[in-house]
Every structure is written in C-alpha cells, then in structure tokens.
Amino acid sequence: MRTAHFYILYMIILLSFTISCKKKYERPDHFSIDLFENQRNEQPKKALTPQEASDKSLFVIKTNTIELINNLKIQDKNVNVYKINSGTIVKSAKDSIRFPIKIISNYDLKINDSDKDSTAVYLINPQSYKLLVKDMGVDYQALPAQIFQ
C-alpha cells in the first residue's frame, strides 16, 4: 500500500516539475527594428492618364515596333529595356529623333504582336539606374501611363 502511495506521489512531483520547468521563448522588444520598412510600405506606382503623361513627357511616340531587349531584376524591382525601331512622333521637344532608340521602363509596356495596333509611349530623360543607362546605351525612360491604342 505504501509503495502505491509512493508511486502516485512520485508521479505528481514528476509531472509538476515537467510542467513548471517548461519555458516559452519570448522575443525581446529591442530586436524589433524593421530593416526593410521602406520596401514593404512601397505603394504601386500610379499610372498617369494620357493627358498627364503627355504634359510631363518630352516625347510621345506612337509605334508598333517595340521589342524587349532585356528584363532585369534590380533591388526586387523589374526593369525592362526596350528598343523602338520606328514610329511616328506625336509630341516632340526636338525637331527629330533618330531611330532605333532604347528606352528603360519599370513596368511592362504590353507589346502587341500584331502590326496593326500601335502603342503610345511617353518618354522623358532617364532619371534612375544611371549605370544601366550608361552600359546599355539607353536614350530615354518611359512614363507609367495608361495604355491606349
């Protein structure tokens, strides 16, 4: 009888130690610095209306001969380099543009495969990716405008 009480008492003590000694990891607050806060809070770029894009751009080219030369990923952002072989100039700050020209864009221009549809591309001087612009011979940067045919 005493051994049965001894085993019961032994089990109670053993269970109380295993439950009470279990320690959960608590993360300290002083490690809560967010190193990538700017990248997470980045909002998608607003696409400009055709009128706004035309006002901000140096050139507006309507073309159906756009080809994708390179698709890069720089700092978790897609960067596309396109080549425009020919097109009609709708708005120009200069008298003429020599084709072919290379442009850089942070968004997809949604190239059409058919020769009938043309896309208006709004161009400004390159403002970002200076090394890429120099290495690839990029002439202009495309504005994020709503696509219309």
ZALOVO-450932 format. One record per residue (C-alpha): residue in three letters; chain; x, y, z. Coordinates in steps of 0.05 Angstrom, whole numbers, plus 5000, padded with zeros to 4 digits. Layout:
BEGIN
{site 'ALA','A',{X,Y,Z}},
...
REM end
This chain:
BEGIN
{site 'MET','A',{5000,5000,5000}},
{site 'ARG','A',{5057,5047,5017}},
{site 'THR','A',{5090,5033,4950}},
{site 'ALA','A',{5027,5052,4913}},
{site 'HIS','A',{5023,5119,4950}},
{site 'PHE','A',{5097,5129,4938}},
{site 'TYR','A',{5089,5118,4862}},
{site 'ILE','A',{5029,5165,4860}},
{site 'LEU','A',{5066,5219,4898}},
{site 'TYR','A',{5128,5208,4854}},
{site 'MET','A',{5085,5217,4791}},
{site 'ILE','A',{5053,5281,4817}},
{site 'ILE','A',{5121,5311,4834}},
{site 'LEU','A',{5150,5290,4767}},
{site 'LEU','A',{5091,5319,4727}},
{site 'SER','A',{5093,5384,4766}},
{site 'PHE','A',{5167,5393,4750}},
{site 'THR','A',{5158,5380,4676}},
{site 'ILE','A',{5100,5429,4671}},
{site 'SER','A',{5131,5483,4714}},
{site 'CYS','A',{5200,5479,4682}},
{site 'LYS','A',{5174,5488,4611}},
{site 'LYS','A',{5195,5558,4589}},
{site 'LYS','A',{5168,5591,4528}},
{site 'TYR','A',{5213,5636,4487}},
{site 'GLU','A',{5193,5708,4489}},
{site 'ARG','A',{5221,5754,4436}},
{site 'PRO','A',{5252,5817,4466}},
{site 'ASP','A',{5226,5883,4442}},
{site 'HIS','A',{5293,5914,4429}},
{site 'PHE','A',{5302,5869,4368}},
{site 'SER','A',{5240,5895,4333}},
{site 'ILE','A',{5275,5943,4285}},
{site 'ASP','A',{5248,5934,4215}},
{site 'LEU','A',{5305,5938,4166}},
{site 'PHE','A',{5261,5932,4104}},
{site 'GLU','A',{5206,5981,4124}},
{site 'ASN','A',{5212,6023,4061}},
{site 'GLN','A',{5206,5964,4015}},
{site 'ARG','A',{5144,5937,4049}},
{site 'ASN','A',{5109,6004,4051}},
{site 'GLU','A',{5122,6019,3978}},
{site 'GLN','A',{5057,6031,3942}},
{site 'PRO','A',{5049,6013,3869}},
{site 'LYS','A',{5062,6070,3821}},
{site 'LYS','A',{5001,6107,3797}},
{site 'ALA','A',{4991,6103,3722}},
{site 'LEU','A',{4983,6172,3692}},
{site 'THR','A',{4926,6189,3647}},
{site 'PRO','A',{4946,6202,3574}},
{site 'GLN','A',{4937,6277,3584}},
{site 'GLU','A',{4981,6279,3647}},
{site 'ALA','A',{5034,6235,3615}},
{site 'SER','A',{5034,6279,3553}},
{site 'ASP','A',{5044,6342,3595}},
{site 'LYS','A',{5103,6312,3633}},
{site 'SER','A',{5137,6278,3575}},
{site 'LEU','A',{5189,6305,3526}},
{site 'PHE','A',{5168,6259,3470}},
{site 'VAL','A',{5107,6219,3453}},
{site 'ILE','A',{5119,6165,3402}},
{site 'LYS','A',{5064,6122,3371}},
{site 'THR','A',{5094,6057,3348}},
{site 'ASN','A',{5081,5983,3336}},
{site 'THR','A',{5154,5962,3331}},
{site 'ILE','A',{5174,5956,3404}},
{site 'GLU','A',{5217,5897,3423}},
{site 'LEU','A',{5240,5875,3491}},
{site 'ILE','A',{5316,5873,3494}},
{site 'ASN','A',{5328,5856,3567}},
{site 'ASN','A',{5288,5842,3630}},
{site 'LEU','A',{5328,5854,3694}},
{site 'LYS','A',{5313,5850,3768}},
{site 'ILE','A',{5347,5904,3808}},
{site 'GLN','A',{5332,5911,3883}},
{site 'ASP','A',{5270,5867,3876}},
{site 'LYS','A',{5242,5912,3821}},
{site 'ASN','A',{5233,5891,3749}},
{site 'VAL','A',{5268,5935,3699}},
{site 'ASN','A',{5255,5927,3625}},
{site 'VAL','A',{5297,5953,3568}},
{site 'TYR','A',{5261,5962,3501}},
{site 'LYS','A',{5282,5981,3431}},
{site 'ILE','A',{5237,6023,3386}},
{site 'ASN','A',{5256,6013,3314}},
{site 'SER','A',{5208,6063,3282}},
{site 'GLY','A',{5147,6104,3298}},
{site 'THR','A',{5110,6169,3289}},
{site 'ILE','A',{5126,6227,3334}},
{site 'VAL','A',{5063,6257,3365}},
{site 'LYS','A',{5097,6307,3411}},
{site 'SER','A',{5170,6328,3409}},
{site 'ALA','A',{5215,6376,3445}},
{site 'LYS','A',{5266,6369,3388}},
{site 'ASP','A',{5256,6371,3313}},
{site 'SER','A',{5271,6297,3301}},
{site 'ILE','A',{5291,6233,3335}},
{site 'ARG','A',{5339,6182,3305}},
{site 'PHE','A',{5312,6112,3306}},
{site 'PRO','A',{5325,6060,3334}},
{site 'ILE','A',{5323,6085,3406}},
{site 'LYS','A',{5329,6046,3470}},
{site 'ILE','A',{5284,6061,3529}},
{site 'ILE','A',{5282,6037,3601}},
{site 'SER','A',{5218,6024,3639}},
{site 'ASN','A',{5198,5999,3709}},
{site 'TYR','A',{5134,5969,3682}},
{site 'ASP','A',{5113,5924,3625}},
{site 'LEU','A',{5094,5961,3561}},
{site 'LYS','A',{5048,5903,3538}},
{site 'ILE','A',{5076,5894,3469}},
{site 'ASN','A',{5026,5875,3416}},
{site 'ASP','A',{5046,5821,3366}},
{site 'SER','A',{5002,5847,3311}},
{site 'ASP','A',{5028,5901,3264}},
{site 'LYS','A',{4961,5937,3262}},
{site 'ASP','A',{4957,5961,3335}},
{site 'SER','A',{5004,6016,3357}},
{site 'THR','A',{5020,6039,3427}},
{site 'ALA','A',{5035,6109,3451}},
{site 'VAL','A',{5099,6113,3491}},
{site 'TYR','A',{5112,6174,3534}},
{site 'LEU','A',{5186,6188,3542}},
{site 'ILE','A',{5228,6230,3589}},
{site 'ASN','A',{5303,6235,3602}},
{site 'PRO','A',{5329,6176,3644}},
{site 'GLN','A',{5325,6193,3718}},
{site 'SER','A',{5344,6127,3751}},
{site 'TYR','A',{5391,6068,3740}},
{site 'LYS','A',{5448,6112,3716}},
{site 'LEU','A',{5498,6055,3709}},
{site 'LEU','A',{5449,6013,3670}},
{site 'VAL','A',{5432,6072,3625}},
{site 'LYS','A',{5506,6083,3610}},
{site 'ASP','A',{5523,6009,3599}},
{site 'MET','A',{5464,5993,3553}},
{site 'GLY','A',{5462,6059,3516}},
{site 'VAL','A',{5391,6076,3537}},
{site 'ASP','A',{5366,6142,3509}},
{site 'TYR','A',{5300,6154,3547}},
{site 'GLN','A',{5256,6129,3603}},
{site 'ALA','A',{5182,6112,3594}},
{site 'LEU','A',{5129,6143,3639}},
{site 'PRO','A',{5079,6097,3672}},
{site 'ALA','A',{5018,6117,3631}},
{site 'GLN','A',{4953,6081,3618}},
{site 'ILE','A',{4959,6042,3554}},
{site 'PHE','A',{4913,6064,3498}},
{site 'GLN','A',{4913,6044,3425}},
REM end
